[in-house]
């Protein structure tokens, strides 16, 4: 593995997957000092220009004094087809990693890590992905991504939204590279230790996101019965339905 003090990996789309922020497949590596200076120069120019255009606050962890790309960042695969197993491939990749233009990242002008976890949870759900498959053909362009209807939920006071944050946080914080981020989200690191636990959490995430979109059981049937014409999601549908009914009773 590269020494992060000397070299940073350059990620491409295949370098990450859903709830797998590091597949071990990389595009290249780059000198950490040189890329840091290059990114700092770009940030200073962008910060100056943004100051002329907008009164929004600086993005978290992205002031002109802090090292660029130090915190974990949201990445989305640029290449995405509605015929693939999944269309929206999002991940929270570790800090000190650079990506090609095929893995653009989300910039947060405001918000906190809990908001990041919530958005990651929604983007990684089959509920949002079903919608994406209706509009995406070959590429996850920013004008498509920016228009996804993310639920407007209170992540601190809505128990369903808070559960989305907790699930996404646990699934994303896979190792100690996420220590600081996980602390801010309020989840333990490396808490999803086996595939059965991961599968159950992913199904519960779908259920919670469906509730936040105000879907009913007939809507869920449409999502899982029409998601992919060559795949059978009946087992996942049943698992999601169990969580869906439980959360509806609690809501």
Secondary structure, 3 states (H helix, E strand, C coil): CCCCCCEEEEECHHHCECCECCCCCCCEEEEHHHHHHHHHHHHHHHHHHHHHHCCCCCCCCCCCCCCCCCCCEEEECCECCCCCCCCCCEEEECCCCEECCCCCECCCCCCCHHHHHHHHHHHCCHHHHHHHHHHCCCECCHHHHCCCCCCCCCCCCCHHHHHHHHHHHHHHCCCHHHHHHHHHHCCCCCCCCCHHHHHHHHHHHHHHHHHHCCCCHHHHHHHHHHCCCCCCCHHHHHHHHHHHHHHHHHC
